[in-house]
Amino acid sequence: MLKWALIFFVVSLVAGALGFTNVAAGARGIARLLFGLFLVIAVVIVIVAFALGQAVF
């Protein structure tokens, strides 16, 4: 999921540099959504791992 967020971020940067502002805004929105979802899932996994008493590191 993080990989897709980075891909959409790069697409957004390239589209913005080339002047495709609508495409850049759409890709930026998707990248922000995917990155936020990744963060939420990562935090939930860490909390569950600590709750179960297993070392994450």
MISE-885867 format. One line per field, with one value per atom (N, C-alpha, C): residue in three letters; atom name; x, y, z. Coordinates in nm, 4 decimals, always signed. Example, Ala and Ser with C-alpha at 12.3 -4.5 7.8 and 13.67 -1.06 7.14 Angstrom:
<sites>
type (Ala,Ala,Ala,Ser,Ser,Ser)
atom (N,CA,C,N,CA,C)
px (+1.3190,+1.2300,+1.3200,+1.2850,+1.3670,+1.2900)
py (-0.5690,-0.4500,-0.3300,-0.2250,-0.1060,+0.0030)
pz (+0.7800,+0.7800,+0.7800,+0.7080,+0.7140,+0.7870)
</sites>
This chain:
<sites>
type (Met,Met,Met,Leu,Leu,Leu,Lys,Lys,Lys,Trp,Trp,Trp,Ala,Ala,Ala,Leu,Leu,Leu,Ile,Ile,Ile,Phe,Phe,Phe,Phe,Phe,Phe,Val,Val,Val,Val,Val,Val,Ser,Ser,Ser,Leu,Leu,Leu,Val,Val,Val,Ala,Ala,Ala,Gly,Gly,Gly,Ala,Ala,Ala,Leu,Leu,Leu,Gly,Gly,Gly,Phe,Phe,Phe,Thr,Thr,Thr,Asn,Asn,Asn,Val,Val,Val,Ala,Ala,Ala,Ala,Ala,Ala,Gly,Gly,Gly,Ala,Ala,Ala,Arg,Arg,Arg,Gly,Gly,Gly,Ile,Ile,Ile,Ala,Ala,Ala,Arg,Arg,Arg,Leu,Leu,Leu,Leu,Leu,Leu,Phe,Phe,Phe,Gly,Gly,Gly,Leu,Leu,Leu,Phe,Phe,Phe,Leu,Leu,Leu,Val,Val,Val,Ile,Ile,Ile,Ala,Ala,Ala,Val,Val,Val,Val,Val,Val,Ile,Ile,Ile,Val,Val,Val,Ile,Ile,Ile,Val,Val,Val,Ala,Ala,Ala,Phe,Phe,Phe,Ala,Ala,Ala,Leu,Leu,Leu,Gly,Gly,Gly,Gln,Gln,Gln,Ala,Ala,Ala,Val,Val,Val,Phe,Phe,Phe)
atom (N,CA,C,N,CA,C,N,CA,C,N,CA,C,N,CA,C,N,CA,C,N,CA,C,N,CA,C,N,CA,C,N,CA,C,N,CA,C,N,CA,C,N,CA,C,N,CA,C,N,CA,C,N,CA,C,N,CA,C,N,CA,C,N,CA,C,N,CA,C,N,CA,C,N,CA,C,N,CA,C,N,CA,C,N,CA,C,N,CA,C,N,CA,C,N,CA,C,N,CA,C,N,CA,C,N,CA,C,N,CA,C,N,CA,C,N,CA,C,N,CA,C,N,CA,C,N,CA,C,N,CA,C,N,CA,C,N,CA,C,N,CA,C,N,CA,C,N,CA,C,N,CA,C,N,CA,C,N,CA,C,N,CA,C,N,CA,C,N,CA,C,N,CA,C,N,CA,C,N,CA,C,N,CA,C,N,CA,C,N,CA,C,N,CA,C,N,CA,C)
px (+0.0822,+0.0000,+0.0873,+0.1947,+0.2854,+0.3500,+0.3760,+0.4342,+0.3405,+0.2105,+0.1146,+0.1025,+0.1110,+0.1064,+0.2251,+0.3425,+0.4617,+0.4495,+0.3922,+0.3742,+0.2808,+0.1684,+0.0759,+0.1386,+0.2256,+0.2949,+0.3867,+0.4596,+0.5492,+0.4674,+0.3570,+0.2697,+0.2196,+0.1839,+0.1368,+0.2456,+0.3682,+0.4788,+0.5056,+0.5072,+0.5336,+0.4203,+0.2964,+0.1831,+0.1806,+0.2148,+0.2207,+0.3295,+0.4433,+0.5541,+0.5201,+0.4380,+0.4008,+0.2776,+0.2156,+0.1033,-0.0337,-0.0395,-0.1688,-0.2189,-0.2782,-0.3128,-0.4251,-0.5231,-0.6323,-0.5833,-0.4978,-0.4408,-0.3539,-0.2760,-0.1892,-0.2717,-0.3816,-0.4668,-0.5317,-0.5739,-0.6342,-0.5345,-0.4158,-0.3119,-0.2682,-0.2624,-0.2256,-0.3302,-0.4546,-0.5614,-0.5554,-0.5325,-0.5213,-0.3993,-0.2874,-0.1656,-0.1855,-0.2527,-0.2784,-0.3696,-0.4714,-0.5630,-0.4909,-0.4119,-0.3401,-0.2369,-0.1674,-0.0678,-0.1352,-0.2472,-0.3206,-0.3711,-0.4221,-0.4679,-0.3526,-0.2370,-0.1179,-0.0790,-0.0807,-0.0445,-0.1406,-0.2697,-0.3690,-0.3486,-0.3296,-0.3091,-0.1799,-0.0734,+0.0542,+0.0414,-0.0281,-0.0468,-0.1306,-0.2352,-0.3199,-0.2395,-0.1571,-0.0748,+0.0230,+0.0853,+0.1796,+0.1065,-0.0088,-0.0853,-0.1281,-0.1754,-0.2168,-0.0970,+0.0165,+0.1362,+0.1801,+0.1773,+0.2140,+0.1090,-0.0166,-0.1221,-0.1094,-0.0628,-0.0456,+0.0854,+0.1684,+0.2922,+0.4075,+0.3934,+0.4999,+0.5870,+0.7160,+0.8076,+0.7975,+0.7844,+0.7738,+0.9130,+1.0068,+1.1398,+1.2175)
py (-0.1180,+0.0000,+0.1254,+0.1190,+0.2338,+0.2533,+0.1424,+0.1513,+0.2264,+0.1967,+0.2645,+0.4121,+0.4439,+0.5847,+0.6607,+0.5983,+0.6635,+0.6781,+0.5773,+0.5863,+0.7019,+0.7135,+0.8239,+0.9585,+0.9628,+1.0866,+1.1300,+1.0354,+1.0671,+1.1095,+1.0417,+1.0804,+1.2227,+1.2550,+1.3898,+1.4936,+1.4635,+1.5575,+1.5782,+1.4698,+1.4797,+1.5539,+1.5205,+1.5880,+1.7364,+1.7683,+1.9092,+1.9852,+1.9203,+1.9848,+2.0079,+1.9193,+1.9331,+2.0198,+2.0649,+2.1564,+2.0912,+1.9617,+1.8931,+1.9024,+2.0162,+2.0420,+1.9526,+1.9206,+1.8340,+1.6918,+1.6428,+1.5093,+1.5085,+1.6134,+1.6219,+1.6255,+1.6988,+1.7069,+1.5725,+1.5029,+1.3712,+1.2704,+1.2683,+1.1757,+1.2102,+1.3387,+1.3795,+1.3332,+1.3453,+1.3006,+1.1506,+1.0736,+0.9285,+0.8922,+0.9601,+0.9320,+0.9628,+1.0735,+1.1082,+1.0058,+0.9605,+0.8606,+0.7288,+0.6820,+0.5562,+0.5651,+0.6775,+0.6923,+0.6971,+0.7669,+0.7708,+0.6336,+0.5580,+0.4223,+0.3337,+0.3495,+0.2742,+0.3058,+0.4328,+0.4703,+0.4120,+0.4168,+0.3620,+0.2122,+0.1402,-0.0044,-0.0365,+0.0391,+0.0152,+0.0382,+0.1430,+0.1720,+0.0626,+0.0178,-0.0887,-0.2169,-0.2509,-0.3718,-0.3616,-0.2470,-0.2295,-0.2386,-0.1768,-0.1817,-0.3250,-0.3966,-0.5354,-0.6214,-0.5992,-0.6770,-0.6520,-0.5281,-0.4982,-0.5523,-0.5501,-0.6007,-0.7515,-0.8190,-0.9643,-1.0021,-0.9043,-0.9281,-0.9750,-0.9635,-1.0066,-0.8861,-0.9096,-0.8017,-0.7761,-0.6510,-0.6132,-0.5947,-0.5582,-0.5264,-0.6503)
pz (+0.0000,+0.0000,+0.0000,+0.0760,+0.0782,-0.0590,-0.1272,-0.2609,-0.3552,-0.3481,-0.4345,-0.3989,-0.2698,-0.2291,-0.2873,-0.2845,-0.3416,-0.4927,-0.5590,-0.7045,-0.7396,-0.6693,-0.6966,-0.6619,-0.5607,-0.5265,-0.6408,-0.6974,-0.8095,-0.9310,-0.9569,-1.0682,-1.0481,-0.9244,-0.8935,-0.9191,-0.8786,-0.9013,-1.0498,-1.1255,-1.2697,-1.3395,-1.3070,-1.3698,-1.3339,-1.2095,-1.1698,-1.2438,-1.2639,-1.3352,-1.4821,-1.5383,-1.6793,-1.7002,-1.5910,-1.6031,-1.6011,-1.5779,-1.5695,-1.4256,-1.3921,-1.2527,-1.2016,-1.2852,-1.2402,-1.2144,-1.3010,-1.2823,-1.1572,-1.1369,-1.0198,-0.8913,-0.8919,-0.7728,-0.7427,-0.8445,-0.8250,-0.7716,-0.8297,-0.7841,-0.6420,-0.6108,-0.4751,-0.3739,-0.4089,-0.3200,-0.2947,-0.4011,-0.3859,-0.3026,-0.3254,-0.2491,-0.1007,-0.0709,+0.0702,+0.1359,+0.0647,+0.1181,+0.1463,+0.0511,+0.0691,+0.1810,+0.1919,+0.2974,+0.4345,+0.4438,+0.5701,+0.6097,+0.5136,+0.5401,+0.5844,+0.5207,+0.5602,+0.7043,+0.7412,+0.8780,+0.9801,+0.9503,+1.0434,+1.0611,+0.9533,+0.9617,+1.0361,+1.0109,+1.0789,+1.2292,+1.2696,+1.4120,+1.4782,+1.4113,+1.4667,+1.4843,+1.3880,+1.3983,+1.5145,+1.5330,+1.6438,+1.7779,+1.7893,+1.9149,+1.9461,+1.8460,+1.8676,+1.9059,+1.8447,+1.8770,+2.0206,+2.0645,+2.2034,+2.3001,+2.2619,+2.3475,+2.3665,+2.2659,+2.2756,+2.3447,+2.3717,+2.4439,+2.3577,+2.2284,+2.1384,+2.1043,+2.0974,+2.0604,+1.9107,+1.8756,+1.7349,+1.6741,+1.7550,+1.7022,+1.6779)
</sites>
